[in-house]
Amino acid sequence: QVQLVESGGGLVQAGGSLRLSCAASGSIFSINDMGWYRQAPGKQRELVAHITSGGSTNYADSVKGRFTISGDNAKNTVYLQMNSLKPEDTAVYYCIITDYPAYDYWGQGTQVTVSS
C-alpha cells in the first residue's frame, strides 16, 4: 500500500507564492516519475508539471516560467514551487507518482486559491 500526503495549499493574493509538497510512503519499489495535476471547478483535470527520475521536466504552457517542479528521490517527495500566482491558478492540486513498473498513485488533493 502506497500513501501520498500533500501539503502547502492555501489562500494567497495574486502575485504571491506557494510551495506544495507531496510525500509518498509505504511499499514503494522505485519511483519512475512524479508530477502535479490540477482541476478547477467545471474543468477537466490537467497536467501542471512532470519530472522524471532522471530530472527531466515539462510544464503546461500556462505555468512555464512561474512554477518549478523538483523531486527528492531519497525522500520520495515531490515539490511544486509556484510564483507569480494568478487567479486562474485557483484549483485543487493533485500529486501523482509512478512506481516501477507503471503503477500510478494519487494524492488526496490540496486547494490553492488565488485572490485578485
TORGU-495251 format. One record per residue: residue number from 1; residue in one letter; z, y, x of N, C-alpha, C, O in turn. Coordinates in steps of 0.1 Angstrom, whole numbers. Layout:
N
<nr NUM, rest A, nzz Z, nyy Y, nxx X, cazz Z, cayy Y, caxx X, czz Z, cyy Y, cxx X, ozz Z, oyy Y, oxx X>;
...
// end
This chain:
116
<nr 1, rest Q, nzz 0, nyy -12, nxx 8, cazz 0, cayy 0, caxx 0, czz 0, cyy 12, cxx 9, ozz 8, oyy 14, oxx 18>;
<nr 2, rest V, nzz -9, nyy 22, nxx 6, cazz -10, cayy 34, caxx 13, czz -7, cyy 46, cxx 4, ozz -11, oyy 46, oxx -7>;
<nr 3, rest Q, nzz 1, nyy 55, nxx 9, cazz 5, cayy 66, caxx 1, czz 1, cyy 79, cxx 9, ozz 3, oyy 80, oxx 21>;
<nr 4, rest L, nzz -4, nyy 89, nxx 1, cazz -7, cayy 102, caxx 7, czz 2, cyy 112, cxx 0, ozz 2, oyy 113, oxx -12>;
<nr 5, rest V, nzz 8, nyy 120, nxx 8, cazz 17, cayy 131, caxx 3, czz 11, cyy 145, cxx 8, ozz 10, oyy 147, oxx 20>;
<nr 6, rest E, nzz 8, nyy 153, nxx -2, cazz 2, cayy 166, caxx 1, czz 13, cyy 177, cxx 0, ozz 23, oyy 175, oxx -7>;
<nr 7, rest S, nzz 11, nyy 187, nxx 7, cazz 20, cayy 199, caxx 6, czz 13, cyy 211, cxx 11, ozz 2, oyy 211, oxx 17>;
<nr 8, rest G, nzz 18, nyy 223, nxx 7, cazz 13, cayy 236, caxx 12, czz 6, cyy 244, cxx 2, ozz 2, oyy 255, oxx 5>;
<nr 9, rest G, nzz 4, nyy 239, nxx -10, cazz -3, cayy 247, caxx -20, czz 6, cyy 258, cxx -25, ozz 18, oyy 258, oxx -22>;
<nr 10, rest G, nzz 1, nyy 266, nxx -34, cazz 9, cayy 277, caxx -39, czz 0, cyy 289, cxx -44, ozz -12, oyy 287, oxx -46>;
<nr 11, rest L, nzz 7, nyy 300, nxx -47, cazz 1, cayy 312, caxx -52, czz 0, cyy 322, cxx -40, ozz 9, oyy 324, oxx -33>;
<nr 12, rest V, nzz -12, nyy 328, nxx -39, cazz -14, cayy 337, caxx -28, czz -24, cyy 348, cxx -33, ozz -32, oyy 345, oxx -42>;
<nr 13, rest Q, nzz -23, nyy 360, nxx -28, cazz -32, cayy 371, caxx -31, czz -45, cyy 369, cxx -24, ozz -46, oyy 363, oxx -13>;
<nr 14, rest A, nzz -56, nyy 374, nxx -30, cazz -69, cayy 374, caxx -23, czz -68, cyy 380, cxx -9, ozz -61, oyy 390, oxx -7>;
<nr 15, rest G, nzz -74, nyy 373, nxx 0, cazz -74, cayy 377, caxx 14, czz -63, cyy 371, cxx 22, ozz -62, oyy 371, oxx 34>;
<nr 16, rest G, nzz -54, nyy 364, nxx 15, cazz -43, cayy 357, caxx 22, czz -47, cyy 343, cxx 27, ozz -59, oyy 339, oxx 27>;
<nr 17, rest S, nzz -37, nyy 336, nxx 32, cazz -39, cayy 323, caxx 39, czz -29, cyy 313, cxx 33, ozz -18, oyy 316, oxx 29>;
<nr 18, rest L, nzz -34, nyy 300, nxx 34, cazz -25, cayy 289, caxx 31, czz -29, cyy 278, cxx 40, ozz -40, oyy 277, oxx 45>;
<nr 19, rest R, nzz -20, nyy 269, nxx 43, cazz -23, cayy 257, caxx 51, czz -18, cyy 245, cxx 43, ozz -6, oyy 243, oxx 40>;
<nr 20, rest L, nzz -28, nyy 236, nxx 40, cazz -24, cayy 224, caxx 33, czz -23, cyy 212, cxx 43, ozz -29, oyy 212, oxx 54>;
<nr 21, rest S, nzz -13, nyy 203, nxx 40, cazz -11, cayy 192, caxx 48, czz -12, cyy 179, cxx 40, ozz -8, oyy 180, oxx 28>;
<nr 22, rest C, nzz -16, nyy 168, nxx 46, cazz -17, cayy 156, caxx 38, czz -13, cyy 145, cxx 48, ozz -20, oyy 142, oxx 58>;
<nr 23, rest A, nzz -1, nyy 138, nxx 46, cazz 3, cayy 128, caxx 55, czz 2, cyy 114, cxx 48, ozz 6, oyy 112, oxx 36>;
<nr 24, rest A, nzz -4, nyy 105, nxx 55, cazz -6, cayy 91, caxx 50, czz 4, cyy 82, cxx 56, ozz 8, oyy 83, oxx 68>;
<nr 25, rest S, nzz 9, nyy 73, nxx 48, cazz 19, cayy 63, caxx 52, czz 16, cyy 50, cxx 46, ozz 9, oyy 49, oxx 36>;
<nr 26, rest G, nzz 22, nyy 39, nxx 51, cazz 20, cayy 26, caxx 45, czz 12, cyy 17, cxx 54, ozz 12, oyy 19, oxx 67>;
<nr 27, rest S, nzz 5, nyy 8, nxx 48, cazz -3, cayy -2, caxx 55, czz -17, cyy 3, cxx 59, ozz -27, oyy -1, oxx 54>;
<nr 28, rest I, nzz -17, nyy 12, nxx 69, cazz -29, cayy 18, caxx 74, czz -34, cyy 10, cxx 86, ozz -26, oyy 8, oxx 95>;
<nr 29, rest F, nzz -47, nyy 6, nxx 85, cazz -52, cayy -1, caxx 96, czz -57, cyy 8, cxx 107, ozz -52, oyy 9, oxx 118>;
<nr 30, rest S, nzz -68, nyy 16, nxx 103, cazz -74, cayy 26, caxx 113, czz -82, cyy 36, cxx 105, ozz -92, oyy 32, oxx 98>;
<nr 31, rest I, nzz -77, nyy 48, nxx 105, cazz -84, cayy 58, caxx 97, czz -98, cyy 62, cxx 103, ozz -99, oyy 65, oxx 115>;
<nr 32, rest N, nzz -108, nyy 61, nxx 95, cazz -121, cayy 65, caxx 99, czz -124, cyy 80, cxx 97, ozz -127, oyy 87, oxx 106>;
<nr 33, rest D, nzz -122, nyy 84, nxx 84, cazz -125, cayy 98, caxx 81, czz -114, cyy 103, cxx 72, ozz -106, oyy 96, oxx 66>;
<nr 34, rest M, nzz -113, nyy 117, nxx 72, cazz -103, cayy 124, caxx 64, czz -110, cyy 136, cxx 58, ozz -120, oyy 141, oxx 64>;
<nr 35, rest G, nzz -106, nyy 140, nxx 46, cazz -112, cayy 151, caxx 40, czz -104, cyy 158, cxx 29, ozz -94, oyy 153, oxx 25>;
<nr 36, rest W, nzz -110, nyy 169, nxx 24, cazz -104, cayy 176, caxx 13, czz -114, cyy 179, cxx 2, ozz -126, oyy 183, oxx 6>;
<nr 37, rest Y, nzz -111, nyy 176, nxx -10, cazz -119, cayy 180, caxx -21, czz -111, cyy 190, cxx -30, ozz -99, oyy 191, oxx -28>;
<nr 38, rest R, nzz -118, nyy 196, nxx -39, cazz -111, cayy 205, caxx -49, czz -118, cyy 204, cxx -62, ozz -130, oyy 201, oxx -63>;
<nr 39, rest Q, nzz -110, nyy 207, nxx -72, cazz -115, cayy 206, caxx -86, czz -109, cyy 218, cxx -94, ozz -97, oyy 219, oxx -96>;
<nr 40, rest A, nzz -118, nyy 227, nxx -98, cazz -114, cayy 239, caxx -106, czz -115, cyy 235, cxx -120, ozz -123, oyy 226, oxx -124>;
<nr 41, rest P, nzz -108, nyy 242, nxx -129, cazz -109, cayy 239, caxx -144, czz -123, cyy 239, cxx -149, ozz -130, oyy 249, oxx -147>;
<nr 42, rest G, nzz -127, nyy 229, nxx -156, cazz -140, cayy 228, caxx -162, czz -151, cyy 225, cxx -152, ozz -163, oyy 225, oxx -156>;
<nr 43, rest K, nzz -148, nyy 222, nxx -140, cazz -158, cayy 219, caxx -130, czz -156, cyy 205, cxx -124, ozz -145, oyy 199, oxx -125>;
<nr 44, rest Q, nzz -167, nyy 200, nxx -117, cazz -166, cayy 187, caxx -111, czz -158, cyy 189, cxx -97, ozz -158, oyy 199, oxx -91>;
<nr 45, rest R, nzz -153, nyy 178, nxx -93, cazz -146, cayy 177, caxx -80, czz -157, cyy 179, cxx -69, ozz -168, oyy 173, oxx -70>;
<nr 46, rest E, nzz -154, nyy 187, nxx -60, cazz -164, cayy 190, caxx -49, czz -158, cyy 188, cxx -35, ozz -146, oyy 191, oxx -33>;
<nr 47, rest L, nzz -166, nyy 185, nxx -26, cazz -162, cayy 183, caxx -12, czz -159, cyy 197, cxx -6, ozz -168, oyy 206, oxx -7>;
<nr 48, rest V, nzz -148, nyy 199, nxx 0, cazz -145, cayy 212, caxx 7, czz -147, cyy 210, cxx 22, ozz -154, oyy 218, oxx 28>;
<nr 49, rest A, nzz -142, nyy 200, nxx 28, cazz -143, cayy 198, caxx 43, czz -141, cyy 183, cxx 46, ozz -134, oyy 176, oxx 39>;
<nr 50, rest H, nzz -146, nyy 179, nxx 57, cazz -146, cayy 165, caxx 61, czz -145, cyy 164, cxx 76, ozz -151, oyy 172, oxx 83>;
<nr 51, rest I, nzz -137, nyy 155, nxx 81, cazz -136, cayy 153, caxx 96, czz -136, cyy 138, cxx 99, ozz -129, oyy 130, oxx 92>;
<nr 52, rest T, nzz -144, nyy 134, nxx 109, cazz -144, cayy 120, caxx 113, czz -133, cyy 118, cxx 123, ozz -127, oyy 127, oxx 128>;
<nr 53, rest S, nzz -131, nyy 105, nxx 126, cazz -121, cayy 101, caxx 136, czz -125, cyy 107, cxx 150, ozz -116, oyy 108, oxx 159>;
<nr 54, rest G, nzz -138, nyy 109, nxx 152, cazz -142, cayy 115, caxx 165, czz -142, cyy 130, cxx 165, ozz -144, oyy 136, oxx 176>;
<nr 55, rest G, nzz -138, nyy 136, nxx 154, cazz -136, cayy 151, caxx 154, czz -147, cyy 159, cxx 149, ozz -147, oyy 171, oxx 148>;
<nr 56, rest S, nzz -158, nyy 152, nxx 144, cazz -169, cayy 159, caxx 138, czz -165, cyy 164, cxx 125, ozz -159, oyy 157, oxx 117>;
<nr 57, rest T, nzz -169, nyy 177, nxx 122, cazz -165, cayy 183, caxx 109, czz -177, cyy 188, cxx 101, ozz -188, oyy 191, oxx 107>;
<nr 58, rest N, nzz -176, nyy 189, nxx 88, cazz -186, cayy 196, caxx 80, czz -178, cyy 202, cxx 68, ozz -168, oyy 198, oxx 64>;
<nr 59, rest Y, nzz -184, nyy 213, nxx 64, cazz -178, cayy 221, caxx 53, czz -188, cyy 225, cxx 42, ozz -200, oyy 225, oxx 44>;
<nr 60, rest A, nzz -182, nyy 227, nxx 31, cazz -190, cayy 233, caxx 20, czz -194, cyy 247, cxx 24, ozz -187, oyy 254, oxx 31>;
<nr 61, rest D, nzz -206, nyy 251, nxx 20, cazz -211, cayy 264, caxx 24, czz -202, cyy 275, cxx 19, ozz -201, oyy 285, oxx 26>;
<nr 62, rest S, nzz -195, nyy 273, nxx 8, cazz -187, cayy 284, caxx 2, czz -174, cyy 286, cxx 11, ozz -168, oyy 297, oxx 9>;
<nr 63, rest V, nzz -171, nyy 277, nxx 20, cazz -158, cayy 279, caxx 27, czz -161, cyy 280, cxx 42, ozz -152, oyy 282, oxx 50>;
<nr 64, rest K, nzz -173, nyy 279, nxx 46, cazz -177, cayy 280, caxx 61, czz -172, cyy 293, cxx 66, ozz -174, oyy 304, oxx 60>;
<nr 65, rest G, nzz -166, nyy 293, nxx 78, cazz -161, cayy 305, caxx 84, czz -147, cyy 309, cxx 79, ozz -141, oyy 318, oxx 85>;
<nr 66, rest R, nzz -142, nyy 303, nxx 69, cazz -129, cayy 307, caxx 63, czz -119, cyy 296, cxx 64, ozz -107, oyy 298, oxx 66>;
<nr 67, rest F, nzz -124, nyy 283, nxx 62, cazz -115, cayy 272, caxx 62, czz -117, cyy 264, cxx 75, ozz -128, oyy 263, oxx 80>;
<nr 68, rest T, nzz -106, nyy 257, nxx 79, cazz -107, cayy 248, caxx 91, czz -100, cyy 236, cxx 88, ozz -88, oyy 236, oxx 85>;
<nr 69, rest I, nzz -107, nyy 224, nxx 90, cazz -100, cayy 211, caxx 88, czz -97, cyy 206, cxx 102, ozz -104, oyy 208, oxx 112>;
<nr 70, rest S, nzz -85, nyy 199, nxx 103, cazz -81, cayy 193, caxx 115, czz -73, cyy 180, cxx 112, ozz -68, oyy 179, oxx 101>;
<nr 71, rest G, nzz -73, nyy 171, nxx 121, cazz -66, cayy 159, caxx 119, czz -57, cyy 155, cxx 131, ozz -60, oyy 158, oxx 142>;
<nr 72, rest D, nzz -47, nyy 148, nxx 128, cazz -38, cayy 142, caxx 138, czz -37, cyy 127, cxx 136, ozz -30, oyy 123, oxx 128>;
<nr 73, rest N, nzz -46, nyy 120, nxx 143, cazz -47, cayy 106, caxx 141, czz -34, cyy 99, cxx 144, ozz -30, oyy 89, oxx 137>;
<nr 74, rest A, nzz -26, nyy 103, nxx 153, cazz -13, cayy 97, caxx 157, czz -3, cyy 98, cxx 145, ozz 5, oyy 89, oxx 143>;
<nr 75, rest K, nzz -4, nyy 109, nxx 138, cazz 5, cayy 111, caxx 126, czz -2, cyy 108, cxx 113, ozz 5, oyy 109, oxx 103>;
<nr 76, rest N, nzz -14, nyy 103, nxx 113, cazz -21, cayy 100, caxx 101, czz -21, cyy 112, cxx 91, ozz -18, oyy 110, oxx 79>;
<nr 77, rest T, nzz -23, nyy 124, nxx 97, cazz -22, cayy 136, caxx 89, czz -35, cyy 144, cxx 90, ozz -40, oyy 145, oxx 101>;
<nr 78, rest V, nzz -39, nyy 150, nxx 79, cazz -50, cayy 159, caxx 79, czz -45, cyy 173, cxx 74, ozz -37, oyy 174, oxx 65>;
<nr 79, rest Y, nzz -51, nyy 183, nxx 79, cazz -47, cayy 197, caxx 76, czz -59, cyy 205, cxx 71, ozz -71, oyy 202, oxx 75>;
<nr 80, rest L, nzz -57, nyy 215, nxx 63, cazz -67, cayy 224, caxx 59, czz -62, cyy 238, cxx 60, ozz -53, oyy 242, oxx 52>;
<nr 81, rest Q, nzz -66, nyy 246, nxx 70, cazz -62, cayy 260, caxx 71, czz -72, cyy 268, cxx 63, ozz -84, oyy 268, oxx 66>;
<nr 82, rest M, nzz -67, nyy 276, nxx 54, cazz -75, cayy 283, caxx 45, czz -72, cyy 298, cxx 47, ozz -61, oyy 303, oxx 44>;
<nr 83, rest N, nzz -82, nyy 306, nxx 52, cazz -80, cayy 320, caxx 54, czz -90, cyy 328, cxx 45, ozz -99, oyy 322, oxx 39>;
<nr 84, rest S, nzz -87, nyy 341, nxx 44, cazz -95, cayy 350, caxx 36, czz -98, cyy 344, cxx 22, ozz -109, oyy 343, oxx 17>;
<nr 85, rest L, nzz -87, nyy 339, nxx 16, cazz -89, cayy 332, caxx 3, czz -94, cyy 342, cxx -8, ozz -91, oyy 354, oxx -8>;
<nr 86, rest K, nzz -102, nyy 336, nxx -17, cazz -108, cayy 343, caxx -28, czz -104, cyy 337, cxx -41, ozz -100, oyy 325, oxx -41>;
<nr 87, rest P, nzz -104, nyy 345, nxx -52, cazz -100, cayy 339, caxx -65, czz -108, cyy 327, cxx -68, ozz -103, oyy 318, oxx -75>;
<nr 88, rest E, nzz -121, nyy 326, nxx -64, cazz -129, cayy 314, caxx -67, czz -125, cyy 302, cxx -59, ozz -130, oyy 291, oxx -62>;
<nr 89, rest D, nzz -115, nyy 303, nxx -50, cazz -110, cayy 291, caxx -43, czz -99, cyy 285, cxx -51, ozz -94, oyy 274, oxx -47>;
<nr 90, rest T, nzz -95, nyy 291, nxx -62, cazz -85, cayy 285, caxx -71, czz -89, cyy 272, cxx -76, ozz -100, oyy 270, oxx -82>;
<nr 91, rest A, nzz -81, nyy 261, nxx -74, cazz -84, cayy 248, caxx -78, czz -72, cyy 239, cxx -74, ozz -63, oyy 243, oxx -67>;
<nr 92, rest V, nzz -73, nyy 226, nxx -79, cazz -64, cayy 216, caxx -74, czz -71, cyy 210, cxx -62, ozz -83, oyy 205, oxx -63>;
<nr 93, rest Y, nzz -64, nyy 209, nxx -51, cazz -70, cayy 204, caxx -38, czz -65, cyy 189, cxx -36, ozz -53, oyy 187, oxx -37>;
<nr 94, rest Y, nzz -74, nyy 180, nxx -33, cazz -70, cayy 166, caxx -31, czz -74, cyy 162, cxx -17, ozz -85, oyy 166, oxx -12>;
<nr 95, rest C, nzz -66, nyy 155, nxx -10, cazz -70, cayy 150, caxx 3, czz -74, cyy 135, cxx 1, ozz -71, oyy 129, oxx -9>;
<nr 96, rest I, nzz -82, nyy 131, nxx 10, cazz -88, cayy 117, caxx 10, czz -88, cyy 112, cxx 24, ozz -92, oyy 119, oxx 33>;
<nr 97, rest I, nzz -84, nyy 99, nxx 25, cazz -86, cayy 93, caxx 38, czz -94, cyy 80, cxx 36, ozz -93, oyy 74, oxx 25>;
<nr 98, rest T, nzz -102, nyy 76, nxx 46, cazz -109, cayy 64, caxx 45, czz -104, cyy 55, cxx 56, ozz -106, oyy 58, oxx 68>;
<nr 99, rest D, nzz -98, nyy 44, nxx 52, cazz -92, cayy 34, caxx 61, czz -103, cyy 24, cxx 64, ozz -111, oyy 20, oxx 56>;
<nr 100, rest Y, nzz -102, nyy 18, nxx 76, cazz -112, cayy 8, caxx 81, czz -110, cyy -4, cxx 71, ozz -99, oyy -8, oxx 68>;
<nr 101, rest P, nzz -121, nyy -11, nxx 67, cazz -135, cayy -7, caxx 70, czz -140, cyy 4, cxx 61, ozz -149, oyy 12, oxx 65>;
<nr 102, rest A, nzz -136, nyy 5, nxx 48, cazz -141, cayy 15, caxx 39, czz -133, cyy 17, cxx 27, ozz -138, oyy 17, oxx 16>;
<nr 103, rest Y, nzz -119, nyy 17, nxx 29, cazz -110, cayy 19, caxx 17, czz -107, cyy 34, cxx 16, ozz -101, oyy 40, oxx 25>;
<nr 104, rest D, nzz -109, nyy 39, nxx 4, cazz -106, cayy 53, caxx 1, czz -92, cyy 55, cxx -5, ozz -89, oyy 47, oxx -15>;
<nr 105, rest Y, nzz -84, nyy 64, nxx -1, cazz -71, cayy 67, caxx -7, czz -71, cyy 82, cxx -9, ozz -74, oyy 90, oxx -1>;
<nr 106, rest W, nzz -66, nyy 85, nxx -21, cazz -65, cayy 99, caxx -26, czz -51, cyy 104, cxx -27, ozz -41, oyy 97, oxx -30>;
<nr 107, rest G, nzz -49, nyy 117, nxx -23, cazz -36, cayy 123, caxx -26, czz -34, cyy 127, cxx -40, ozz -44, oyy 125, oxx -48>;
<nr 108, rest Q, nzz -22, nyy 132, nxx -44, cazz -19, cayy 134, caxx -58, czz -25, cyy 148, cxx -62, ozz -25, oyy 151, oxx -74>;
<nr 109, rest G, nzz -29, nyy 156, nxx -53, cazz -34, cayy 169, caxx -56, czz -23, cyy 180, cxx -55, ozz -11, oyy 178, oxx -58>;
<nr 110, rest T, nzz -27, nyy 192, nxx -50, cazz -18, cayy 203, caxx -49, czz -26, cyy 215, cxx -54, ozz -37, oyy 218, oxx -50>;
<nr 111, rest Q, nzz -19, nyy 223, nxx -62, cazz -25, cayy 235, caxx -68, czz -26, cyy 247, cxx -58, ozz -16, oyy 250, oxx -52>;
<nr 112, rest V, nzz -37, nyy 253, nxx -57, cazz -39, cayy 265, caxx -50, czz -44, cyy 276, cxx -60, ozz -54, oyy 274, oxx -66>;
<nr 113, rest T, nzz -37, nyy 286, nxx -61, cazz -41, cayy 297, caxx -70, czz -42, cyy 310, cxx -62, ozz -32, oyy 314, oxx -55>;
<nr 114, rest V, nzz -53, nyy 317, nxx -63, cazz -56, cayy 329, caxx -56, czz -57, cyy 340, cxx -66, ozz -66, oyy 340, oxx -74>;
<nr 115, rest S, nzz -48, nyy 350, nxx -65, cazz -49, cayy 361, caxx -75, czz -57, cyy 372, cxx -69, ozz -58, oyy 375, oxx -57>;
<nr 116, rest S, nzz -63, nyy 380, nxx -78, cazz -72, cayy 391, caxx -74, czz -64, cyy 404, cxx -73, ozz -70, oyy 414, oxx -70>;
// end
